[in-house]
Amino acid sequence: MPVYPNGPGKWHVYIDVYYKGTTKRKSQKHRRFTGTKTNAHKFERELEQERDAGRLIDRTNQTLGQYLESWFEEYEMTVSINTFKTARNHLARVWKTALHEIPLSNLETEYIQEVINHMNNVDGLSYGAVANFRDNLRHALNRAVELKYIPDNPILLCKLPKETRKKKIIWTREQLDGYLGYIHANRSMYSDAFELILFTGFRRAEVCGLHWSMVNFDDHYIDMNKTRHSMPNLGPGRPGGGWYEVEPKTESSSRYIEISPKCVALLRKIQAEQAHYQVIAPGIWPADPFVICRQDGEVTRPDRLSRQFSRLLKAYNGQSEVAQLPTGKDATTPHDLRRHHASYLAELGYSTSAITARLGHASTNITERIYIKNRPGAFADYVEKLDDFLEPVIESPEDDSEKR
């Protein structure tokens, strides 16, 4: 009898698990049940129905897709909700391929490599998207190795495609002056946000999470200790949706940002405008308003900044006959303004370590490799100094003809 007593009102329930496509018994699945003996037999029949429908999976013969579903449940309890949602989005690619149907024990390097090659060559995904897929799947399979579901991780031998990044164009002095002149003449909370990024190098989420209490006007600095993120929607019956504030994701991201007198003047101007709207609509503004917000005090969203920035560039290029800004695949984004900020600081002679600390990066490698770019004309003064340096050594053609 597959139902055995295990104390008052407690039962051991066993059912046979068979090899797929045969009648040979592979093992027995064991469950504990609390209740009457009649209900225990009912529970037994439910387990048999799950077995016959293929839903009762043993850890040793589960597919990659089935393993990832159980891994997600464990992973969600150990990381933040945004990290969990990001990992799940990256691994959604598994269910778009045949990978999820492959038994975990039969998963080989070549299967995963085919998916990675397809993502790069056919789907045309960026290097970062492919790398994120590889890294999250590697993390999940490392856990499978720890649990002894598989002897080793097959993804460790997979090769990523050659890294290619979009060419980021840093605005020239003429383009920067034209853009700043345009947003000064067409001011809005969005143009204020973009100018603030140029002054500080903030991320979109940092600009949207900036409160006035974080601004120190007397000592000219901003205490960046809050960012604004979206709450992922995890499905029916699960909490999620909307926007919330959270501390920066890393210790280096929480930092003090010194601000220039012009940046202080910009913030004072924003504050004065908000004071006007608070008089018009009293009672609806929060006690500690956001720096970048609507006329009713409602905060704006980071994703909306990107859309508004694209519209702003189109409007600017439509009115300006000179100093046109890049569009299309080379178009600047609000996050690229961080690169502008870093590149201008590097051009002014600031060290990479100082720029890294200001941007809130974890290492100087990210700052050097991705953020600091040279704008056209950045070295005009240097080449003139080079002429002066080489002048005593290199003779001009006129001097050479006189000697003859």
C-alpha positions in Angstrom: 0.0 0.0 0.0 1.6 3.4 -1.1 0.1 5.2 1.9 1.7 4.5 5.3 1.0 6.0 8.7 3.5 8.4 10.2 1.9 9.3 13.5 -1.6 10.6 14.5 -3.1 12.2 11.4 0.2 12.0 9.4 0.9 9.9 6.4 3.7 8.9 4.0 2.5 8.9 0.4 4.6 7.1 -2.2 3.9 6.8 -6.0 5.9 5.1 -8.7 7.8 7.2 -11.2 8.4 5.5 -14.6 11.0 5.9 -17.3 9.6 8.0 -20.2 8.0 5.8 -22.8 8.3 2.6 -20.8 6.5 0.7 -18.0 9.8 0.1 -16.1 9.7 1.8 -12.7 12.6 4.2 -12.2 12.0 5.3 -8.5 9.4 6.3 -6.1 8.3 9.8 -5.3 7.7 10.5 -1.6 5.4 13.1 0.0 4.2 13.8 3.5 0.5 14.5 4.1 -1.4 15.6 7.2 -5.1 14.8 7.5 -7.4 11.8 7.3 -6.5 8.6 5.6 -9.2 9.2 3.0 -7.7 12.5 2.1 -4.3 11.0 2.0 -5.5 8.5 -0.7 -7.1 11.5 -2.6 -3.7 13.3 -2.4 -2.1 10.1 -3.8 -4.4 10.1 -6.8 -3.7 13.8 -7.5 0.1 13.0 -7.5 -0.5 10.2 -9.9 -2.4 12.5 -12.2 0.5 15.0 -12.1 2.9 12.1 -12.9 0.8 11.0 -15.9 0.5 14.6 -17.2 4.3 15.0 -17.0 4.2 17.7 -14.3 5.8 15.6 -11.5 9.4 16.0 -12.3 12.3 14.4 -10.4 15.4 16.6 -9.9 17.6 14.2 -11.8 15.6 14.2 -15.0 14.2 17.7 -15.2 14.7 19.9 -18.2 16.6 23.1 -18.2 13.4 25.1 -18.3 12.0 23.2 -15.3 15.2 23.7 -13.4 15.2 27.5 -14.1 11.6 27.8 -12.8 12.7 26.3 -9.4 15.9 28.3 -9.4 13.9 31.5 -9.9 11.9 30.8 -6.8 15.2 30.4 -4.8 16.9 33.3 -6.4 14.1 35.7 -5.7 14.5 35.2 -2.0 18.2 36.2 -2.1 18.3 39.3 -4.3 16.5 42.6 -4.7 13.3 42.6 -6.8 14.9 44.5 -9.6 17.9 42.2 -9.8 15.5 39.2 -9.9 13.4 40.8 -12.7 16.4 41.7 -14.7 17.8 38.1 -14.5 14.4 36.7 -15.5 14.2 39.0 -18.5 17.7 38.0 -19.7 16.9 34.3 -19.4 13.6 34.6 -21.2 15.7 33.8 -24.3 15.8 30.2 -23.0 12.1 29.7 -23.7 12.4 31.3 -27.2 14.7 28.4 -28.2 14.7 24.6 -27.7 17.1 25.0 -24.7 14.2 24.7 -22.2 13.3 21.3 -23.5 16.7 19.7 -23.1 17.2 17.6 -20.0 19.5 19.2 -17.6 21.8 16.2 -17.5 22.1 16.2 -21.4 22.8 19.9 -21.6 26.1 20.4 -23.6 28.3 23.4 -24.5 27.5 23.2 -28.2 23.7 23.7 -27.6 24.2 26.9 -25.6 26.9 28.1 -28.1 24.4 27.7 -30.9 21.9 30.0 -29.1 24.6 32.6 -28.3 25.7 32.6 -32.0 22.1 32.9 -33.1 21.5 35.9 -30.7 24.5 37.7 -32.2 24.2 36.8 -35.9 20.5 36.4 -36.6 18.7 38.3 -33.8 21.3 41.1 -34.0 21.4 41.6 -30.2 24.1 43.8 -28.7 27.2 42.4 -27.1 25.9 43.5 -23.7 22.6 41.6 -24.2 24.4 38.4 -25.2 26.8 38.7 -22.2 24.0 39.3 -19.8 22.3 36.1 -21.0 25.5 34.1 -20.7 26.3 35.5 -17.2 22.8 34.8 -15.7 22.6 31.3 -17.2 26.1 30.6 -15.9 25.0 31.7 -12.4 22.0 29.5 -12.5 23.9 26.4 -13.7 26.6 27.0 -11.1 23.9 26.4 -8.5 22.9 23.2 -10.3 26.5 22.0 -9.9 26.5 22.9 -6.2 23.3 20.8 -5.8 25.0 18.0 -7.8 22.3 17.9 -10.5 25.0 18.1 -13.1 28.8 17.3 -12.7 30.1 20.5 -14.3 28.8 23.8 -15.9 28.7 23.4 -19.7 28.5 27.2 -20.3 32.0 27.8 -19.0 33.4 26.8 -22.4 31.1 29.0 -24.4 32.6 31.9 -26.3 31.1 35.4 -26.6 31.0 37.2 -29.9 33.5 40.0 -30.6 32.5 43.1 -28.7 31.3 46.0 -30.9 30.0 49.2 -29.4 28.1 52.1 -31.0 30.3 55.0 -31.8 29.5 57.7 -29.2 30.0 61.2 -30.5 30.8 63.9 -27.9 29.4 67.3 -28.8 31.7 70.0 -30.0 31.9 73.4 -28.3 29.6 74.8 -31.0 27.0 72.0 -30.6 27.1 72.3 -26.8 26.6 76.1 -26.9 23.8 75.7 -29.4 22.0 73.1 -27.4 22.3 75.0 -24.1 21.1 78.1 -25.7 18.1 76.3 -27.1 17.0 74.7 -23.8 17.4 78.1 -22.0 15.0 79.6 -24.5 12.6 76.7 -24.3 12.7 75.8 -20.6 10.7 72.9 -19.1 11.3 70.4 -16.3 12.8 68.1 -18.8 15.3 70.6 -20.2 16.2 71.4 -16.6 16.9 67.7 -16.0 19.1 67.4 -19.1 21.1 70.5 -18.1 21.5 69.1 -14.6 23.0 65.9 -16.0 25.5 67.9 -17.9 26.5 69.8 -14.8 26.6 66.7 -12.4 26.9 63.5 -14.5 23.9 62.0 -12.8 22.0 58.9 -14.1 18.4 59.3 -15.1 17.2 57.5 -12.0 19.3 59.8 -9.8 18.0 62.9 -11.4 14.4 61.7 -10.9 15.0 60.7 -7.3 16.7 64.0 -6.3 14.9 65.8 -3.4 15.6 69.4 -2.3 16.8 68.0 1.1 19.7 66.4 -0.7 20.9 69.8 -2.1 23.3 71.8 0.1 23.3 75.4 -1.2 25.6 76.8 1.4 28.5 74.3 0.7 27.7 73.7 -2.9 27.2 70.0 -3.0 24.5 67.3 -3.5 24.2 64.3 -1.3 23.2 61.6 -3.8 21.6 58.9 -1.6 18.3 58.1 -3.4 17.4 56.9 -6.8 14.0 56.2 -8.4 13.2 52.9 -10.1 10.2 51.0 -11.5 8.7 48.2 -9.5 8.5 45.2 -11.7 5.2 43.6 -12.4 5.6 40.0 -11.5 2.3 38.7 -12.6 -1.3 38.1 -11.3 -1.5 38.1 -7.5 2.0 39.4 -7.1 3.0 42.8 -5.8 4.5 45.1 -8.3 4.0 48.0 -10.7 4.6 51.7 -10.2 7.7 53.5 -9.0 9.6 53.6 -5.8 12.7 55.1 -4.2 15.7 53.1 -3.2 19.3 53.6 -2.1 21.9 53.5 -4.8 22.8 49.9 -5.8 26.5 50.1 -4.8 28.4 51.9 -2.1 30.3 53.9 -4.7 27.0 55.2 -6.2 26.1 56.9 -2.9 28.3 60.0 -3.0 28.7 63.7 -2.6 28.7 65.7 -5.8 30.2 69.2 -5.7 28.3 71.7 -7.9 29.4 74.8 -9.7 28.0 78.3 -9.2 26.1 78.0 -12.5 24.6 74.7 -11.4 23.6 76.4 -8.1 22.0 79.2 -10.1 20.1 76.6 -12.2 18.8 74.9 -9.0 17.8 78.3 -7.5 15.8 79.1 -10.6 14.0 75.7 -10.5 13.3 76.2 -6.8 11.8 79.7 -7.5 9.5 78.3 -10.2 8.3 75.5 -7.9 7.6 78.1 -5.1 5.3 79.9 -7.6 3.4 76.7 -8.4 3.1 75.8 -4.7 1.3 79.1 -4.1 -1.1 78.4 -7.0 -1.8 74.8 -5.9 -1.4 74.6 -2.1 -1.8 71.4 -0.2 -0.9 68.9 -2.9 2.9 69.3 -2.8 4.9 66.9 -0.7 6.8 68.2 2.3 10.2 67.5 0.6 9.5 68.0 -3.1 11.5 66.5 -5.9 13.9 68.8 -7.8 12.6 67.6 -11.2 8.8 67.3 -11.1 5.6 68.5 -12.7 3.6 71.6 -11.7 1.6 69.6 -9.2 4.7 68.2 -7.5 4.3 64.8 -9.1 7.7 63.2 -9.9 8.6 62.4 -13.5 9.8 58.9 -14.6 13.3 58.0 -15.9 11.9 56.4 -19.0 9.9 59.5 -19.9 13.2 61.5 -19.9 14.5 59.5 -22.8 11.4 60.1 -24.9 11.3 63.8 -24.2 15.1 64.1 -25.0 14.5 62.5 -28.4 11.7 65.0 -29.1 13.9 67.9 -27.9 16.8 66.9 -30.3 14.4 66.8 -33.2 12.9 70.2 -32.3 16.4 71.6 -31.9 17.7 70.3 -35.3 14.5 71.6 -36.9 15.2 75.2 -35.9 19.0 75.3 -35.9 20.8 75.7 -39.2 24.2 75.2 -37.7 25.6 72.9 -35.0 23.2 70.1 -35.8 23.2 67.3 -33.3 23.6 63.6 -34.2 20.4 61.7 -35.0 19.5 58.1 -36.0 21.7 55.3 -34.6 24.3 57.9 -33.4 21.7 60.0 -31.6 22.6 61.1 -28.1 20.6 59.8 -25.2 20.2 61.2 -21.6 22.7 58.6 -20.4 25.1 59.8 -23.0 25.1 63.2 -21.3 27.0 61.4 -18.5 29.7 60.5 -21.1 29.7 64.2 -22.1 30.2 65.2 -18.5 33.1 62.7 -18.0 34.7 63.6 -21.3 34.7 67.3 -20.6 36.2 66.8 -17.2 39.0 64.6 -18.7 39.6 67.3 -21.3 40.0 69.9 -18.5 42.7 67.7 -17.0 40.9 65.9 -14.2 42.2 62.4 -13.3 40.3 59.3 -14.2 40.1 58.3 -10.5 38.4 61.6 -9.7 36.0 61.3 -12.6 35.2 57.7 -11.5 34.3 58.8 -8.0 32.1 61.6 -9.3 30.2 59.3 -11.6 29.8 56.7 -8.9 31.5 53.9 -10.8 33.0 50.9 -9.1 36.2 50.9 -11.0 38.2 53.2 -13.3 38.1 50.6 -16.0 34.5 51.4 -16.8 35.2 55.1 -16.8 38.1 54.8 -19.2 36.7 52.2 -21.5 33.1 53.4 -21.9 32.7 57.0 -20.7 35.7 59.1 -21.6 35.7 60.0 -25.3 37.5 62.8 -27.2 35.3 65.4 -28.9 36.4 66.9 -32.3 38.8 69.7 -31.7 39.6 68.7 -28.1 43.4 68.7 -28.8 43.6 71.9 -30.9 45.5 73.6 -28.1 47.8 70.6 -27.7 48.9 70.5 -31.3 49.7 74.2 -31.3 51.9 73.6 -28.2 53.5 70.7 -30.0 54.5 73.1 -32.9 56.1 75.4 -30.3 57.9 72.4 -28.8 59.2 71.1 -32.0 60.0 74.5 -33.6 63.7 74.5 -32.7 64.2 71.0 -34.1 62.2 71.1 -37.4 63.3 73.8 -39.9 60.8 75.4 -42.2 61.2 75.0 -46.0 62.1 78.7 -46.3 65.0 78.3 -43.9 66.2 75.3 -45.8 66.2 77.2 -49.2 68.2 80.1 -47.8 71.0 77.7 -46.8 71.3 76.4 -50.3 
